Amino acid sequence: MGDAQARRRLALVGNPNCGKTTLFNALTGLRQKVGNYPGVTVEKKEGRIAVGATELVIIDLPGVYSLSARSLDERITRDVVLGRQAGTDPPEAILAIVDASNLERSLYLVTQVMELGRPVWLALNMMDAADAKGLTLDLDQLSQALGVPVIPIVASRGVGLEALRRRLAEPLPPAPTRRWRLPQVIETEVAALAERLRAGRWVDGAAAEGEAIRLLLNDAAEDDAPPPPDLQAAVEAARERLEGMGIEWWAAEAEGRYDWIRTVCQSAIRKTEQLERTTSDRIDAVVTHRLWGPLLFAGLMLFIFQSIFAWAQAPMDAISWMMDQLSAATRQALPSGAVSDLMVDGVLAGVGAVIAFLPQILILTFFIALLEDTGYMARAAFIMDRLMRQVGLSGKSFIPLLSSFACAIPGIMATRAIENAKDRLVTILIAPLMSCSARLPVYMLMIGAFFPSDQRLWGVFSTAGVILFGMYALGIIAAIAAGWLFKKTLMRGDSPPLIMELPPYRAPSPRTVALTMFSAAGQFLYRAGTVILAISMVLWFLATHPRQVALSRDYAGERAAVAELAQGSPAAEADAAARLQALERLEKAERLEKSFIGQAGKLLEPIIAPLGFNWKIG
C-alpha cells in the first residue's frame, strides 16, 4: 500500500452540542495535536487513529450551524475543507456528525457540506436520545435521500465506534451532489456564477455550485476575504436582476434547504411517542428561573471553591511528603556541595512547587468540564445575560469569561463564537481579568498564610473557601466593570440579543472529562511549570551565592564542639541535635542575608520600611 493510500485526512464537521468533541476524543484518545490556525484565535486540533494498514488523520473543526462564513468559526471551517487555510493540508473527505434527536436542525449544515465536492460520511450520534424521544429512524431511507453513507453511533458510550472506524478506512464513497432546488430563475443565476468560478479557478470544479450559492445568497462577514472585483460585480448584478423580478433572494436559500430537509425527515423519521414535557424542561424551570437560577449558580460556584480547599489538601500533603523523601534521598546520594544544593534546593524544590498545586488545577478543571458536558454552561450564559446586557454585552460573552477560570487562552479562543466584532474584542480584552488557574497557587499561598484552614464562617463554610470565592467574584466584577467602560467609550454599540441553543441535559462522559483534565494538567505543567522551575533555580542561585562570604561566627567549629560534648549520653545527644539544628538555621539566615538576593532586599528596605516590612519581605 502506497503512502497516499496509507494516510487519509478527514475533516470532522458538526453543530455545537452534537457530540463532536466527544466523538473526536473517543476516536483519537490521547493521540492529539493542539495548536492554532495561523493569524486567528481558533484552536486547531488534529488526532490520529490506525485502522488496519490505514492511518486516519482527523481534523476537529469548530462547531458551526452553517458555512455562511458570517463568523470566524464558519470561515475557518469552510476554508479548511476547501483547502484555503494556510498551513493546513486540505482533507480528502468529510465526517459530518449530527444529533439524531434533532435531525431537522442538524441537516442544514449537512446540505452545505454535501456541496463542497468532497466524499462525506454521516455519523448519526445520540441515537439513545432519539429513542428516548420516541423517534425511529430509517437509516437506509436517510442514506438514500442524502446520497451519503450513514453510521449510527452513541459517542458518549462508544456504541458504533468500531463500525465507524472500519467505514472510514474503506475506499472513499463518491462525492454527493446537491439534492435540493431553488426557484428556476435563481438556479439560472447560480449556474452562471458557478461557471465563472470554474473559469477563474476560484474553487475546485465540484465545489463551484455550492460556492456560487454562498456568494449570491449570503452577505459576507466583516472580516471575510472579498471575492475579486469582477466576481463581486457579477454577484451584485445578479442580485439586482432578482430584485427587479420581485424575488427575495436573501430568504431563498433557507426556504429551499428547509423545504427539502422537511421532506427527507418526513420519509426517514417515524415518531412513536409524543412527550409533552421533557426532563430538561422540568430542570430548566428551576435552573433558569429569574430568582432561583442566579442563586443556584452562585451556590454552585461557592461549592466548587469550597471543594478546591477541602479535596486538594490531602493530595497536596502527599505530594509534599513524597518530595521531602525524594529530596532527603538525593541529598544522601550526592556529595555535599553546589551540585547537591542545586538538585535539592533548586531543581527538586522547583518541581515540588509546581506539582504541589496540580490537585487544585485538576479539581477546578474537573468542575468546568462537568458543567460543559452536562449542558449547564449554556444555562449559565442565559442566567448571566441580564447582567451582561447592562454593560452592553450578551450572555455569550460570559461563556469565554467562565472558561478563563481554567486558562485565559482557551477563554479568548472561545470568543470566536461571538458574531459581533466589537463585542468579541471587548470580551478578549476583559478575559485576562478573570482569575485563571495559574493564579490559584498564589491565592492558596496567601489565603493559607493569613487564615487558618480549620476556621469556619457561620460554623458551616470554610473561611478560606469563602475568601477564594470572593477573589474569583472580584475578577468577574472587574471584568464586567472594564467591559462597561469599553462599551461606553471605545466600543460603543447596541446590546446584542442573546440567541443560543440550550442543549438537553446529558450525563457527562467520564472519558471526555478525564481528557479535559489531562489536557489542562499538561498545559499547566508545560506553561506555568517551566516558568516556575526556571524562576526557582534562579532564586536558588541568588540565595546561595556568593558561596564564599565572611560569617560573624565559626559555625563549623561550634558544630564540632557541640557534637563532641554530646557523646555518651542520650539526653545530651538529643540536646545536641536541637542545638545543631539551631546553628544550621542561623548559618542559613546569615548566608541568605549576605547573598545576592539578600543584598537586593537590603536595597528595597528603605522603600518598604514605612509599611513595617524589613529586608526579608523585600
C-alpha positions in Angstrom: 0.0 0.0 0.0 1.5 3.4 -1.0 1.9 6.4 1.2 -1.0 8.2 -0.4 -3.3 5.3 0.4 -1.8 4.6 3.9 -2.7 8.1 5.2 -6.1 9.7 4.9 -7.1 13.2 6.1 -10.7 13.7 7.3 -12.5 16.8 8.5 -14.9 16.4 11.4 -17.8 18.8 11.0 -20.9 19.4 13.1 -23.2 21.7 15.1 -22.3 22.8 18.6 -23.6 20.4 21.2 -24.0 17.5 18.8 -21.2 15.4 20.5 -18.5 16.3 18.0 -15.7 16.7 20.6 -16.9 13.6 22.4 -16.6 11.6 19.2 -13.2 13.2 18.4 -11.8 12.2 21.9 -13.4 8.7 21.6 -11.7 8.1 18.3 -8.3 9.6 18.9 -7.8 9.3 22.7 -4.6 11.0 23.7 -3.2 10.9 20.2 -4.0 14.6 19.6 -2.0 17.6 18.5 -3.3 21.0 19.6 -2.3 24.4 18.1 -3.8 27.5 16.5 -4.7 28.3 12.9 -2.2 31.0 11.7 -3.4 34.5 12.4 -6.5 33.7 14.3 -7.5 32.7 17.8 -9.1 29.4 16.7 -7.9 26.2 18.2 -6.5 23.7 15.7 -6.9 20.0 16.8 -5.8 17.0 14.9 -5.9 13.4 16.0 -4.6 10.1 14.6 -6.0 6.6 14.6 -4.8 3.5 12.9 -7.3 1.2 11.3 -5.5 -1.8 9.7 -3.0 -0.5 7.3 -4.6 2.9 7.1 -3.8 5.9 9.3 -6.6 8.3 9.7 -5.8 12.0 10.5 -8.9 13.6 11.8 -9.2 17.4 11.9 -11.6 18.6 14.6 -13.2 21.8 13.2 -15.1 24.3 15.3 -18.8 23.6 15.9 -20.9 25.7 13.5 -24.6 25.8 12.3 -23.8 26.8 8.7 -20.9 27.5 6.3 -22.1 31.1 5.5 -18.8 32.5 6.8 -20.5 35.1 9.0 -18.4 34.1 12.0 -14.7 33.3 12.4 -15.6 29.6 13.1 -17.6 29.3 10.0 -14.9 30.9 7.8 -12.2 28.6 9.3 -14.4 25.5 8.7 -15.2 26.4 5.2 -11.6 27.4 4.3 -10.1 24.3 5.8 -12.4 22.0 3.9 -11.8 23.9 0.6 -8.0 23.9 1.1 -7.8 27.6 1.5 -6.5 27.7 5.1 -2.8 28.5 5.3 -0.7 25.8 7.0 -3.4 23.2 6.8 -3.5 20.5 4.1 -7.0 20.0 2.7 -8.9 16.9 3.8 -9.7 14.1 1.4 -13.2 13.6 2.9 -15.6 14.9 5.5 -17.1 13.2 8.5 -20.3 15.1 9.4 -21.8 14.4 12.8 -25.4 15.2 13.6 -27.8 14.9 16.6 -30.2 12.1 15.7 -32.7 13.5 18.2 -32.8 16.9 16.4 -32.2 15.8 12.8 -34.1 18.6 11.0 -31.9 21.3 12.5 -28.7 19.4 12.0 -29.2 18.6 8.3 -29.0 22.3 7.3 -25.2 22.2 7.8 -25.0 18.7 6.1 -26.7 20.0 3.0 -23.9 22.7 2.8 -21.2 20.2 3.4 -22.5 18.0 0.6 -21.8 20.9 -1.8 -18.1 21.1 -1.1 -17.0 18.5 -3.6 -15.7 16.0 -1.0 -16.8 12.5 -0.1 -19.0 12.6 3.0 -19.8 10.1 5.8 -22.7 10.9 8.1 -22.3 9.9 11.8 -25.8 9.8 13.4 -25.0 10.5 17.0 -27.2 10.4 20.1 -29.3 7.5 18.9 -30.2 6.8 22.5 -31.6 10.3 22.9 -33.6 9.8 19.7 -35.0 6.6 21.2 -35.9 8.4 24.4 -37.9 10.9 22.4 -39.8 8.1 20.7 -38.1 8.6 17.3 -37.4 5.7 14.9 -35.0 6.5 12.1 -35.0 4.6 8.8 -31.2 4.6 8.1 -31.5 3.2 4.6 -34.1 5.7 3.6 -32.0 8.6 5.1 -28.8 7.4 3.3 -30.6 7.1 0.0 -32.2 10.5 0.3 -28.9 12.2 1.2 -26.7 10.1 -1.1 -24.1 9.5 1.7 -23.2 6.5 4.0 -25.0 6.8 7.4 -23.5 5.2 10.5 -25.5 5.3 13.8 -23.4 5.8 17.0 -23.6 6.9 20.6 -20.3 8.6 21.0 -20.5 9.1 24.8 -20.9 5.3 25.4 -18.7 4.1 22.5 -21.6 2.4 20.7 -21.0 2.0 17.0 -17.5 3.5 17.0 -15.8 0.3 15.8 -18.1 0.1 12.8 -17.4 3.8 12.1 -13.7 3.3 12.2 -14.0 0.4 9.6 -16.2 2.6 7.3 -13.7 5.5 7.5 -10.9 3.2 6.3 -12.8 1.7 3.4 -12.5 3.2 -0.2 -13.8 6.7 -0.4 -17.5 7.0 -1.4 -18.4 9.2 -4.3 -18.8 12.9 -3.5 -22.5 13.7 -3.1 -24.4 16.2 -5.3 -26.9 18.9 -4.4 -30.4 17.4 -3.9 -32.4 20.5 -3.0 -33.5 23.1 -5.5 -34.1 26.8 -5.8 -36.6 28.7 -7.9 -35.6 28.3 -11.6 -34.6 32.0 -12.1 -32.2 31.7 -9.1 -30.9 28.4 -10.4 -30.0 30.1 -13.7 -28.0 32.8 -11.8 -26.3 30.2 -9.7 -25.2 28.2 -12.8 -23.8 31.3 -14.4 -21.8 32.2 -11.3 -20.6 28.7 -10.9 -19.3 28.7 -14.5 -17.4 31.9 -13.8 -15.9 30.4 -10.6 -14.7 27.4 -12.6 -13.3 29.5 -15.3 -11.4 31.7 -12.8 -10.2 28.6 -10.8 -11.6 30.4 -7.7 -12.6 27.0 -6.3 -12.5 23.3 -7.4 -15.0 22.5 -10.1 -17.0 20.2 -7.8 -17.4 22.9 -5.2 -18.3 25.7 -7.6 -22.0 25.4 -7.4 -22.1 25.5 -3.6 -19.7 28.5 -3.5 -21.9 30.3 -6.1 -24.9 29.8 -3.8 -23.0 31.2 -0.8 -21.8 34.2 -2.8 -25.2 35.0 -4.3 -27.5 34.3 -1.4 -25.4 35.2 1.7 -23.9 38.5 2.9 -20.2 38.1 3.7 -18.9 38.7 7.2 -17.0 41.9 8.0 -13.6 40.0 8.2 -14.2 37.6 5.3 -11.9 37.9 2.3 -13.8 39.7 -0.5 -14.0 38.0 -3.9 -12.2 39.5 -6.9 -13.8 42.8 -8.1 -15.2 41.3 -11.4 -16.8 38.4 -9.5 -18.3 40.8 -6.9 -19.7 42.9 -9.7 -21.3 39.8 -11.2 -22.9 38.9 -7.9 -24.3 42.4 -7.4 -25.7 42.4 -11.0 -27.4 39.0 -10.4 -28.9 40.3 -7.1 -30.2 43.4 -8.9 -31.9 41.2 -11.6 -33.6 39.1 -9.0 -34.8 42.1 -7.0 -36.1 43.6 -10.3 -38.3 40.5 -10.6 -39.5 40.8 -7.0 -37.6 37.8 -5.7 -36.4 37.9 -2.1 -33.0 36.2 -2.8 -31.8 36.6 0.8 -34.5 34.2 2.0 -34.4 31.7 -0.9 -31.6 29.5 0.4 -33.1 28.9 3.9 -36.5 28.2 2.4 -35.2 25.8 -0.2 -32.9 23.9 2.1 -35.5 23.5 4.9 -38.3 22.5 2.5 -36.2 19.7 1.2 -35.0 18.8 4.7 -38.6 18.5 6.0 -39.4 16.2 3.1 -36.4 14.0 4.0 -37.3 13.9 7.7 -40.9 13.0 7.0 -39.8 10.0 4.9 -37.0 8.8 7.3 -38.4 9.5 10.8 -41.3 7.9 12.5 -42.5 9.3 15.8 -44.0 6.7 18.1 -44.5 8.8 21.2 -45.2 12.4 21.9 -43.6 13.7 25.1 -45.4 16.8 26.4 -42.6 17.9 28.7 -39.1 16.6 28.8 -36.8 16.1 31.9 -34.6 19.0 30.6 -37.7 21.3 30.6 -38.5 20.4 34.2 -34.9 21.0 35.3 -34.8 24.3 33.4 -37.9 25.6 35.2 -35.6 25.8 38.3 -32.2 26.3 36.8 -33.2 29.2 34.5 -35.7 30.8 37.0 -35.3 34.6 37.4 -34.7 34.2 41.2 -33.6 30.6 41.8 -31.3 30.4 38.7 -28.7 33.1 39.9 -28.9 31.8 43.5 -28.2 28.3 42.3 -25.3 29.5 40.1 -23.7 31.4 43.0 -24.2 28.4 45.3 -22.6 26.2 42.7 -19.6 28.4 42.4 -19.2 28.6 46.2 -19.4 24.8 46.4 -16.6 24.5 43.7 -14.2 26.7 45.6 -15.0 25.1 48.9 -14.2 21.8 47.3 -10.9 23.0 46.0 -9.7 23.6 49.6 -11.4 20.6 51.1 -10.4 18.0 48.4 -7.0 19.3 47.4 -5.4 19.3 50.9 -4.8 15.5 51.2 -3.1 15.0 47.8 -1.1 18.2 48.3 0.2 16.8 51.6 1.0 13.5 50.0 2.9 15.3 47.2 4.8 17.4 49.7 5.8 14.3 51.7 7.0 12.5 48.6 9.1 15.5 47.5 10.6 15.7 51.0 11.5 12.0 50.9 13.0 12.4 47.4 15.0 15.5 48.5 16.4 13.6 51.5 17.4 10.6 49.4 19.0 12.9 46.8 21.0 14.8 49.5 22.2 11.5 50.9 23.2 10.1 47.5 25.1 13.1 46.3 28.3 14.5 48.0 27.8 17.8 49.9 28.4 20.8 47.7 27.0 23.0 45.0 25.6 20.1 42.9 23.7 18.7 45.8 22.3 22.1 46.7 21.3 22.7 43.1 19.4 19.4 42.8 17.7 19.6 46.2 17.1 23.3 46.7 16.9 24.3 43.0 15.5 21.6 40.8 13.5 19.4 43.2 12.2 22.4 45.1 11.1 24.0 41.9 9.4 20.7 40.7 7.7 20.3 44.0 6.4 23.9 43.9 4.8 23.1 40.6 3.2 19.7 41.1 2.1 20.6 44.6 -0.7 22.7 43.1 -1.7 20.2 40.5 -4.6 18.8 42.6 -6.3 22.2 42.7 -5.9 22.7 38.9 -7.4 19.2 38.3 -10.3 19.8 40.7 -11.1 23.2 39.1 -10.9 21.7 35.6 -13.0 18.8 36.6 -15.9 21.0 37.6 -15.6 23.2 34.5 -15.6 20.1 32.2 -18.5 18.7 34.2 -20.5 21.9 33.7 -19.8 21.9 30.0 -20.5 18.3 29.4 -23.8 18.3 31.3 -25.1 21.3 29.3 -25.2 23.6 32.4 -22.6 26.1 30.9 -25.2 27.3 28.3 -27.7 27.9 31.1 -25.0 29.9 33.0 -24.8 32.2 29.9 -28.6 32.5 29.8 -28.7 33.4 33.6 -25.9 36.0 33.3 -27.4 37.6 30.1 -29.4 40.1 32.1 -26.3 41.3 34.0 -24.1 41.3 30.9 -26.7 43.3 29.0 -26.3 46.1 31.5 -22.7 46.6 30.2 -23.6 46.3 26.6 -22.6 42.6 26.1 -24.7 39.5 25.9 -24.6 36.2 27.8 -22.5 34.7 25.0 -19.6 36.8 26.4 -19.9 35.1 29.8 -19.0 31.6 28.5 -15.5 32.7 27.4 -15.1 34.6 30.7 -16.1 31.5 32.7 -13.7 29.3 30.6 -11.0 31.8 31.6 -11.2 30.4 35.1 -9.2 27.4 33.8 -7.0 29.5 31.5 -7.4 32.8 29.7 -6.0 31.4 26.5 -8.9 28.9 25.7 -11.2 31.6 27.1 -10.0 34.1 24.5 -10.3 31.3 21.8 -13.9 30.8 22.8 -14.8 34.4 21.9 -14.8 33.3 18.2 -18.4 32.2 18.7 -19.4 35.9 19.3 -20.6 37.2 15.9 -20.3 41.0 16.7 -16.7 42.1 16.1 -16.8 44.8 18.8 -18.3 42.5 21.4 -15.7 39.9 20.5 -12.8 42.4 21.0 -14.2 43.6 24.3 -14.5 40.1 25.6 -11.0 39.3 24.6 -9.7 42.4 26.4 -11.5 41.6 29.7 -10.9 37.8 29.7 -7.4 38.1 31.3 -9.1 39.9 34.3 -10.7 36.6 35.3 -8.6 34.6 37.8 -7.1 31.7 35.8 -5.6 28.5 37.2 -2.1 29.9 37.2 -3.2 32.4 39.9 -4.8 29.7 42.0 -1.5 28.7 43.7 -0.8 32.3 44.6 -4.3 32.7 46.1 -3.8 29.4 48.0 -0.5 30.5 49.5 -1.7 34.0 50.5 -5.0 32.7 52.0 -3.2 29.9 53.8 -0.7 32.3 55.3 -3.4 34.6 56.8 -6.4 32.4 57.5 -6.3 29.0 59.4 -7.6 26.1 57.3 -10.0 25.0 60.1 -11.6 28.4 60.6 -15.3 28.4 59.8 -17.7 31.1 58.8 -21.1 30.9 60.5 -20.0 27.4 61.6 -20.6 26.0 58.1 -18.3 27.4 55.4 -14.6 27.3 55.4 -13.3 30.9 55.7 -10.5 30.1 53.2 -13.0 28.8 50.7 -15.3 31.8 51.0 -12.3 34.2 50.5 -11.2 32.2 47.4 -14.8 32.5 46.1 -14.5 36.2 46.8 -11.3 36.5 44.8 -12.9 34.9 41.8 -16.0 37.0 42.2 -13.8 40.1 42.3 -12.3 39.1 38.9 -15.8 38.8 37.5 -16.8 42.2 38.8 -13.5 43.8 37.5 -14.1 42.2 34.1 -17.7 43.4 33.9 -16.7 46.9 35.0 -14.0 47.1 32.4 -16.4 45.8 29.7 -18.9 48.5 30.7 -16.1 51.2 30.3 -15.1 49.9 26.9 -18.7 49.7 25.7 -19.4 53.3 26.8 -16.2 54.7 25.3 -14.1 53.0 22.6 -16.5 50.2 21.6 -19.9 51.9 21.5 -22.8 49.8 20.1 -26.2 48.4 20.8 -26.7 45.5 23.2 -26.9 42.3 21.0 -29.8 39.9 21.6 -28.9 36.5 23.0 -29.9 33.7 20.6 -28.4 30.4 21.5 -29.3 26.8 21.9 -29.9 25.2 25.3 -28.8 21.6 24.8 -30.6 18.9 26.7 -29.1 17.8 29.9 -26.9 14.8 29.5 -24.8 12.5 31.7 -21.2 13.6 31.5 -18.8 11.4 29.6 -16.1 10.2 32.0 -13.7 9.9 29.1 -14.3 13.5 27.9 -13.9 14.9 31.4 -10.7 12.9 32.0 -9.2 14.0 28.7 -10.1 17.7 29.5 -8.4 17.3 32.9 -5.4 15.6 31.4 -5.0 18.4 28.8 -5.3 21.1 31.5 -2.7 19.4 33.7 -0.4 19.2 30.7 -0.8 22.8 29.8 -0.2 23.9 33.4 2.9 21.8 33.8 4.3 23.0 30.5 3.4 26.7 30.6 3.4 27.6 34.3 5.6 24.7 35.3 8.6 25.6 33.1 8.4 29.2 34.2 8.2 28.4 37.9 11.0 25.8 37.6 13.2 28.4 35.9 12.4 31.1 38.5 13.1 28.6 41.3 16.5 27.8 40.0 17.3 31.5 39.5 16.2 32.3 43.0 18.2 29.4 44.4 21.3 30.8 42.7 20.7 34.3 44.0 20.0 33.0 47.5 23.1 30.8 47.7 25.8 32.9 46.0 28.4 34.1 46.5 29.5 30.9 48.1 32.4 32.4 50.0 31.3 35.1 52.4 32.7 36.3 55.8 30.4 35.0 58.6 30.1 36.5 62.0 30.6 33.2 63.8 32.6 30.0 63.2 29.6 27.8 62.7 31.7 24.7 61.7 33.7 25.0 64.9 30.7 25.4 67.0 29.0 22.3 65.4 32.1 20.2 66.0 32.2 21.3 69.7 28.5 20.5 70.2 29.0 17.1 68.6 32.0 16.3 70.8 30.1 17.3 74.0 27.1 15.1 73.1 29.0 11.8 73.1 28.0 9.2 75.7 24.6 10.4 76.9 21.2 10.0 75.2 19.9 13.2 76.8 23.0 15.1 75.7 22.6 13.8 72.2 19.0 15.0 72.0 20.0 18.4 73.3 22.9 18.5 70.8 20.6 17.6 67.9 18.4 20.6 68.7 21.5 22.9 69.1 22.9 21.7 65.8 19.6 22.4 64.0 19.5 25.9 65.6 23.1 26.6 64.4 22.2 25.4 60.9 19.2 27.8 60.8 21.4 30.7 62.0 24.0 30.0 59.4 21.5 29.7 56.6 19.9 33.0 57.7 23.2 34.8 57.7 24.3 33.4 54.3 20.9 34.5 52.9 21.3 38.0 54.3 24.8 38.2 52.6 23.6 36.6 49.3 22.7 38.5 46.1 19.0 38.3 46.9 19.6 39.4 50.5 21.6 42.4 49.3 18.7 43.2 46.9 16.3 43.1 49.8 18.5 45.5 51.7 18.3 48.0 48.8 14.5 47.8 48.9 14.2 48.0 52.7 14.1 51.8 52.9 11.2 51.9 50.5 9.1 49.3 52.3 10.1 50.2 55.9 7.2 52.6 56.3 4.9 49.6 55.8 6.5 47.8 58.7 8.5 45.4 56.4 12.1 44.6 56.6 14.7 43.4 54.0 13.4 39.8 54.2 10.0 40.9 52.8 11.8 43.0 50.1 
